[in-house]
Amino acid sequence: MDVRKAVICGVCPGGCMVDVHLKDGKLIDIFPHKGSPFGALCVRGEFAKDILYSPDRLKKPLIRMGKKGKGEFREATWEEALDYVAEGFMKVKNEYGSRSLMSHMGRGGFEQSTTDFMGISEPRNRAVPGFFAPLGSPNASGVGSICYNSIGIFAPITTIGLYGTNILPDIANADHIVVWGTNPITNSPPFQFRAILNAKNKGVRITAIDHYKTNICKYADDYYLVRSGTDGALALGLLKVIIDERLYDQAFVNNWTVGFAELRDYINSKTLEEWAAISGLKAKDINRLARQLAAKEKTTLTMYTGLEYSNSGVQTIRAIYTIWALLGKLDKPGCLLLDSKVNMERIKEIICAKSAEEPVGAKEYPLFCELTQTAHFLKFPQAVLKDDPYPIRGLLNLGSSILTSYPNTYRYAEALSKLDFFVVIDRCFTEDCKYADVVLPATTYFEIESYVFHGSNIKKRERIVEPLGEARRDIFIIHEIAKRLGYGDNYPRDQMGILERALGNKELAEQLNREGFIKIAPPERIFKKYEKGGLRKDGKPGFPTPSRKFEIKSSLLEKYGYPGLPEYVEPTESPLSQPELTKTYPLVLNTGTRIMTSFRSQFLNIAGLLKIQPDPLVWINTKDAKKRNIEDGDKVLVKSPRDGVEFVAKVTDEMPPGEVEVNMGGGSSYQTESWAKSNANRLTDDNNCDYISGFPVLKALLCDLEKL
């Protein structure tokens, strides 16, 4: 038996050290190394070998033989497949123009180098242009069209002038930790959860805010359950108490904010009782929480993507940041820390002529396209099916399962079927593959050498096993396609090329390759950098916003025609906004909460993980279930105004009356039968979106349940 220490990421925490047990070059088992910073594998990591050797792994290039949607292919050599891919895309370009080509990237590869060189998951990376940009297309896109960018870009940039990754909770030094709209134990990796538990063991107060009793609520000293999609009303109610009772930091407000007076007028348009009623809480609850936030000097905040999926998701996050700003809890020990550092400057910029065309989605969501420099993939079906704003006819999709991720599944399936040419790069079969002209097999993180940035340090990730079949690394596949299109030099072609370009120079690359680890001393932490010129590139005091202040009233939002204040918008499909529809669909539908055994739609064909949760669940309150004669474990039909989808009932008092939560990720025929017929996105609507980000409303819709 060969036992070795390795650094991997993917199904287990990013950058952690593990002991891998190999026999005849095959992975037998994987365990946390005693030196791992996390001390344990996540649940998915325990089944690493089953994931690696999944029967659905793609091992050879495939070329479609039958009708689109049938999933009929023949095996091909790499040379034949790559030549065919280049010819197919060039044919589309020559017939419809460069703008008709689009690329799309997801998280399926779990690979930092792919993210770095494709530049979609890291919005600050302007170094490498979109894949088809050298041909003249503006249409690079990715899962940032429906995930992360609201909290990662739109809310923080329009308010503070920084990216979300530069706004950090100081959990280690806090006296009070507020967890709002996220369940840290299901994060990848779950390092914040462990940090929060360590803090709790030291006596730090934990407050959780969510729409149902998630895992973190069980560890909290107090928790508040809000009506789905109304966190913005809660935030504005808190701001009303903070302003009315003068709990705010007067000096910070006077010197470093814009829009305070307008905010005060706006929140006074309703009484505290009215703001509380909207969110499903009582005025006394909001009063108590506001005073708790103000009382502890070192109060920090952790939130994530759960707040993005309402009709005012961006403004909700802006309102929450405003709470911390008014309380004077920005860039102070134990509060929210600000960091102006940009990590992506290490990659040398590749110059590419900018397309004269606007990307798809720019008409509807101009700020999205401006800040991300990408197309909005929510408008992909519109471009394919209606030629609006112009026809999209060719698509390259890397590491994303479109048909289990985007709302209104049938419309996306129709769009994929109407493409002239469609290429998928992935590790396993997905439902998308049925519509592809070419499917190219990519490696997992176990089969390649790479790197991972872990804090201020860089670690080398070792290859655990040789690639299965003829699978190749994502970025090398991209290089080969680009080479045939005339710009292969945009992407590295070998391992040292990856390291040199990722780290910025040959010396660092050789050091990492030789030593496996580069420790970079972090800069000395300086607090209140806005007072000392530490946030702006020009070195002047203030925030990196147009006004040089914290913009409660955002000048950038107003420039694009949006309200400058963090205004609340009632969900367009809710008991308050559509009382007649509520008579037929009386329950509030939430989708997308992560579970421990899967990552989005991945791993729903792994037997060991399916033993832990074999079926897609719908959580329903005990009283709501009793009204419908539903018992725990019953098969039920979840019905929305758009479709009905089968789930298994989880009857529990942890879900408030009137609300339900369904698992997402199902909907691929390559998954087990139970999950394959449970695509939550058949219940959702691609036209019901946040007006700023274009993110679909996934957590504030209407539905009902019927026992099968």
N, C-alpha and C positions, 0 to 999 in steps of 0.2 A: 504494500500500500504506500503510495506517495502522498505525504502530508506536507503542505506548504502554506505559508502566510501570504495573503494577497490583499490588495486594496481594490474593491469593486464598488459599483453603484448600480442601481436599477431596482430590482425587487427588494433589496435591503438598503439600509441608509447610505446615502451618498458619501463616499470618502471613508467609510468605516473599514476596519481591518477584519478579515475573516480567516479562518483556517479551512482550507478546502482539501478534501480527501479524494484522491484520484486512483483509479485502477486501470491499467492498460490505456492510459490517456483519457479515460472517461470519468466525468464527475460522478462521485458516489454520494458524497454528503458535504454539507457546508455548515460551519459553526461560527459563532462570534469569537474573535480572538480576545484574549484577556486585556489587550492593550487598546481595544476599540473604544473610541470616545463615547459610544452609545451603550456598550455593554450587552446588547442583545440584538438578535435579528427581528425584523418585523415578521408577521405571520407569513407573508408571501415568500420571504427569504428561506423559510423552512422547507419550501417545496421547490427550491431553485432547480434541482436536477429534473424534476417533472416539467418545469417550464422550459428548460433548455432542450429537452428531448421530447417535447410535445409532438404528437402524431400529426399535427397540422403545420409543422414547420415547413417553410418553403426551402427547397434544396437545389432546385434547378430553374433557370429562366423558362418562362412559359409564354407561348403565343396563342392568342385566341383562335379557335377553329369554328365554333358554332355561333349562334345568335347571341347578341349582348344580353346579359342577364341570366344565361343558362349555365355559365361557369364551365364551358368546355374548352380545353386547351391541349396543346401538344408541347412536349419538351423541345428546347432549342439550345444551341451552344450560346455562350456569352457573346461571341463575335456576331453571330446572326441576330441575336436579340438587340444588342446595342446599335447595330447598323439600322435595324428596322425601326428602333425608337427615333433615331436621328432623322431618318427619312420621313417618318410619320409627322414629326413636329415641323420639319421644313416644308412639307406639303401643305400643312395647315397655314403656315406663315405665307407661303407664296399665293395661296388661294384667297385668304381672308385678311392678310396683313398681320404684322407683328403683335398688335394689340389683342388679337384673338387667342393668344397663348397665355396660360395662367399656371402658376405653381402653387402648391399648397403643402404645408408641413405641419405635422402633429408631434406629439410627445412619445410616440411609439418606440423610438430608438433609445430613449434614456441616455443619450450620448452627448457629452459636452462639446466635442469637436464638431459634431453635426450641427448642433445649435449655433456654435460660433460661426461656422462658415456658411450656413444657410441664412443666419441673421434674422430669423422670424421670431423665435422665442425670446431673444434678447433685444428689446426695442432700441437700446442705445447703440447697438452695433450698426453703424452706417458704413463699415469698412468694405464689406462684400455686397455688391448689388444683388437685387433679385435675380433668380436663376435665368429668366428669359430677358433680363434688362439689356444685355449686349446685343440682342436681336431687335430691341426697340420696344419691348412690352413693359408697361408699368405695373403688370398684374402679378406681383409676388403676394402671397397671402399665407395665412396659417391659422392655427386654433386660437390665436390672439383675437380673432373675430368674435369669439364667444367666451373667452376666459382670460382672467388676470389683468388685462390692460386697463380696466376701470380703476382698480385699486393700485395697479402698477404704474400707470401713466396719467390717465385723464384727471382723476381727482387730485393727486398730489402735485402734478405740474401746474394745473390751473389755480392752485391755492397757495402752495409753498414754493413752487419752482423747482422741485426735486422729484426724482423717480421714487417709487415706492420702496425699492431696494435700498434707498438712502435714508429711509425713515425707520429706525430700529427701536424695538421695545427694550428697555434696560431692565430685563427681568431679574438679573443677579443683584441689583441694588434697590429694587423697589420695595415699598411697604404695602402697596396695594396694586394688584394686577387685574385689569378688566379684560375679559375675553369676550369679544363681540362678534357674533355671526360666524364663528368658526369652531371646529372641534379638533384641537391640536393632535389628538392621538391618531387621527387618520391622515395627518400630513405626511408627505414623503420628502425627507425623512421626518420622523416625529420628535425631533430634538427639542422643540419648544415645549412639548408636553412634559418631557422629563425635567426641563428647567423649571417649569411651573410647579411640578410636584416637589422638587427640591426646595423651592421658595416656600411652598405651603408647610413643609416640614419644619421650616425655620420660623413659622408663625406669621407669614405674609398673608394678608387678606386676599381672597380670590372672589371676584364677581363675574358671573357669566350672564350673557344676554343672547337669547336665541328664540326660535319659534317653537321649539319643543325641548324636552329634557334630554339633552345630549349627554355623552359621557362626561364632558367637562363640568356640566351642571352638578353632577354627583360629587365632585370634589370641591365645589365652590362653597364659600360661606353664605352667599346668597345668590339667587339667580332670578332673572326676570324673563318671562315668556311673552313675546310681542306677537301681534297678528302679522302673518307673513306679508312682506312687502311694505311694512309701515315703520321700519327702523328710523327713517327720516323724521317722522312725526315725533318719535321718542326723543331723538337728538335735539329737535327744535324745542320740545318741552323742557329738556334739561337746560338748554341755553336760556330759555325764558326765566327759569329759577335763578340761574347764575347771574343774569343781568338784573332781574328785579331785586334780588337780595344782595346785590353788589359783592358777589363772591369772586368776581373776576380780578385780574391783575391790572390795576388802573394804569400803571406806568407802561406795561407792555401794550395795552390797548391804544394808549395815546401815541406812543412812539413807533409802533411796529405793525399796525393793522390799517387796512382800508375797508370801509363799508360797515363799521360798527353801528353807526346811527341808523343806517338803512336796515340792518339786521334787526335792531331793536324794534323798529316800526313794524317790520314784517312779522316777527313772532308775537307782537301784541295784537295782531289781527285776529287772534284766537285766545281764549282763556286757557289757563293751564288744564282745566277740566276737559276742554275740547281737544287739546293736543293729546291728553292722556286717553280719552275715549277712542280716538282714531287708532292708537297703538294697542288698544286692548288692556291698558293698565289703569290704575287709579292715580289721581293727582298726588295723593300722599306717597305713593311708590316713587314717582318721579322726584318729588321733593326730597325724599330720603336719599335716593341715589345721587342727586346733584350735590347734596351736602357731604356725602361720603367721598365723592370725587374731589371736592375742594378741601376736605379736612386733612387728608394725608398729603404731605409735601411731595413724597416720592410715589406718584401714581402713574403707572404705565399702561399701555394699551397694546393688545395684539388682536388683529383681525385679518381676514383673508378674503377669498373670493365669494363667500356666501352672500355678501351684501350687494353684489353686482347685478343680481337677476330680478330687479323690479323696474317699474317704469321711471323711477328717479334714483337709480343705483349710484350714479356718479355724484349727484348732489347729496345723497345720504352720507357717503364717505366724506365729502367735503364738510358737511355739518359736524361729523364726529371729530375730524381734525380741528375744527373751529372750537369745539369744547376744550380740547387740550391747550389750544393756543390762548384762549381767553383766561384759562386758569393759570397761565404762566408756566406750563409744564412741558415746554419744548426745549430740547437741547440742555437739559439739566440732569444731574445724577438721579437715577431711579425713575426717570420719566420717558419721554420719546426723544431719542437721540437723532440728530441730523448729521448727515455725512455728505460732503460734496464730491467725494472721489468717484471717478468714472473708470471702471475696470476694463472696458472694452478697447481703450486706446492702444492696447498692446498690439493689436492686429493692424498691419499696414493697410491703408486705404487703397482700394482698387478703383480707379477712375473709370466711369462709364457715362456716356452721354445720356442725359435725362430725356425720357420720352416726352413728346409734345402732347400726348394724350393724358387725360386724367384717369386714374385707376377706377375699376369697377367699385361702386359704392361712394365715390367722392361727392356725387350729387346729393345723396341722402345724408351722409355722415362725413362732412368735409373735415371736421376737426380730427376724427379718427384717422383718416387718410393722411392728413398733414403730420400729425404727431408720430404715427407709426411708419409712415412712408411705405404703406402697403395697401393692397386692395382689401375691401371688406367682403369676406367670403359669404356672408349672409345674403348678398346680392348676386351670388354666382348663379342660382337657378334662373333668376330674372334675365341675366345676360345670355344664358343658353337658350331659354325657352321663348323669350320675347325680344332678343337682340337689343336689350336696354341696359346700358347706354349704347352698346354695340355688341356684336356677336362674340361670344367665347366658344371656341371650337376645339381647343386642345388643352389638356390638363395633365400635369405631372403631380402625383400625390405621394408624399414620403411620410411613412410612419403615422398615418391617421386613418381612423375608421369613420369616414364621413357619415355613413348611413346609420350609425349608432350614436352620433354625437350632435348632429344638427337638428333643429326643430322642423316639423312637417316633413317626416321621412319620405313620404311618397313623392313629394315634389323634387327632392334631391335625387331620388332614384330615377325619376323621369329625366332630369337634367343629365345625369351620368349616361343614361341610355342614348341621349341625343348627341353626345359629343362625337366629333369625327375621329378623334384619337385620344386615348386615355391610357396612362401608364401608372402603375402602382409599384412602389418600392416598399417592401415590408418583410417581417419575419415569419408571420403566419397568414393563412388565408383569412380574409375579412369578407364581409358582404360586398364591399366595394369591388373586390377582385372579379366578381361575376360580370361586371360591366367593362373590365379593362381589356385593352388590346394586347398589352404586354404586362406581365407580372415578373418583377425581378427580386430574387431572394437576398435578403440582407442578414448580416450577422447580429447576434445579441452582444451585450457588453461582456459576456463570458469569453467570447471568441476573438477579441481584439485587444491590442495594447492601446492605451490612451492616457488621459490626464484628467484630474479633477481639481478644481480650485476649492479649497476648504478653509474658509476664513481668509486669512492673509497668507496661507501656505498653499503649496502646489504639490500634489501627489501623483505619482505614476501609477496607472492601473495596469496590472499585468494580465496577459492572456492566460485563461484557465485551461481551456481546451482548444483544439484546432477547430476551424469552422466546419460546420456540418455540411455535407454534400459540397455544392459549389457556391455556397453563400459568400457574399463579399461585403466589405464594410460600406456603409451608406455613402460616406464622402468620396470613396474611391469609385463607386458607381456613378455618382454625380460628376466626378472628374471625367470619366470615360464618355458620358453623354455629352458634356460640355466640349470635350476635345473634338468630337465629331461635328459639333455645331460651330467650331472655330474659336473657342475661348477656354480650352482646358486649363490654361495657366491660372485661371481664377481660383482653382481649387488644388489643394495638395495632392500629390500622386503616390506618396510613400510615407512611412511612419516618421522619419526624421523631418520630412517636409511639414507634416502636421505639427510636430513639436516646435519647430523653428518659427513657423508662422503664428502659432497660438501664443507662444511665450515672447515673441518679438525679436529674438536674436538667437544665433547659433550657439553661443556659449551657454546660455541658460538651458537650451534644449539638450546639449550634450551632458550638462550637469544632471538634469533630471533623468536622462536615459541611463546615466552611470550610477547615480546614487539613489534614485527612486523617490527623492523627497527634496524639496527646496523650502526652507523656512525663511519667511520674509517678516522682519520685525514690523509690527503695526506702528503707525505714527502715534505720537502722544495724543491722548484724547483731550481736546480743548472744548469747553462748554460755552454755550451762548455765542456761537460763532457768528451769528447775525450781527452782534455788536462789534465784532473785531475784523470783519472783512473775510471771514473764513468760508463763506458759502458761495460768493460770487467770483466769477473768473476775473473781473476787473479789480478784485481785492478791496472793493469798497464795502462799508458796512451795509447790512440789509440782507434781504432774501433774493434769490435769483428769479424774481418776477419783474414784469415791466415797471411796477411802481416801487420796487425794492422793498416791499412790505408783504406781510402775510395778507393775502387777498381774500378776505371774507366775501367781498364782491369782486368777482374775477373779471379783469379786463380782457383776458384771452377768450373767455366764454362769450362775453358781450361782443367782441370783435366778430365772432362767428354767428351771432344772432341768437344766442341762448341767454336765459336769465343769468345775471351775474351773481345773485344771491343763491345760497343752497336751499332752494325752495322745495317743498314737499309736493309730490304728485300722487294722488290716489291711484292704485292699480286700476287699469282700464277694465279688467275683468275681476270684479270683486263683489262681495255682498252689498257694499255701499254704492258702487258705481253702476251696477247692473242688477237691481232688485228683482226684475222680472226673470232674468236668466237664472237667478239664485233659486227660484221656485223649482226649476228642473235640476239644477246642479248646485245643491246647497253647501257643499264642502269646499274648502280652500285646498287646492292641489299644490304640493311642493315636489320638485324632482331634483335629483342630482346629489343628494348627500352621499359622501363617500363611505364605503365599507372597507373593513380590514382585509378582506380576501381577494379584492380585485383592484385594478387601477383603471378607471373609466370602463372600457369594454374588454380589457385584457384579462386573461387567466380564468375566463368562465368556461373553459374546457379542461381544467386541471382537476383530476379526480380528488386529490387530497384536499384541495381548497374547497371543493364543492361539498365535501362531507361536513365542513364547518357551516356553510350556508348553501344548501342545494338549490334553493328557489329564490326568485326575485320577490321581494316583500313589499307590501303596502302596510304602513303603520296606521292604525285607526284607533281612536279613543273607545274605551269600553262602552260608554253610553251610546255613541254613534253606531257601534257595531250591533248592540242589542236592538236598536230601532230597526235594523236591517236583517235581523236574524243571522248575523255573521258570528262565527266562533273562531278562535285562534286556530290557524292551520287550514281554514277553508279556502278553496279556490274562489276568487271573486273577479268580477269584471269592473275595472276602473273606467268610467265613461266621462269624457269631456265633450264640449261642443264639436270636437273634431273627429273623435274616434273612440273605440273601446279596446282596452288591452287587458290581458289576463295576468293577475298576480296572485300571490298567496297572502292571506291576511295575517298580520301581526297585531293582535288586539292588546292594547296596553294603555294605562293611565299616564304614561310618559308623553303621549301625544295629546295636546289640549283638545277639548271638544270643538268640532267644526273644522278641524284641519286634518289632512292626511299627508303622508310622505311616501313616495315610491322610489325604488331603486332604479337607476339608469344603467346603461351598459349593454342590456340585452338587445336582441334584434338581428343576430347573425346566425345563419343556418349552420355555421361551423361551431357554434356553441352547443351546449346540451339542450335538449328539447324544451325544458321549462324556461330557460333564459332566451332561447331563440325566438319564441313567440311573444316576448315581453319587452317590446321596444317603447320605452317611456316617451320618446320623441314623437310618436304618433299622436300623443295627447296634446302636444304643444303647438305653438303658432309662430311662424317665422315673420309675421307682420306685426306682432305685438312686442315692442322693443323699448329699451331706454332711448330717449330721444337724442342723447348726446353720444353715447358709445355705440348704439345699434345692437347692444347685447340683448338676446331674447329674454323675455320674462319667463323664467322657469320656476319661480317660487311664489307666484301669486296669481294663480289661475283658478278656475272653478271646475268641479267634477262631482260625481256621485259614485257610489259603490253598489254593486248588485251581486248577490251570492249566486254562484254557478252550481 
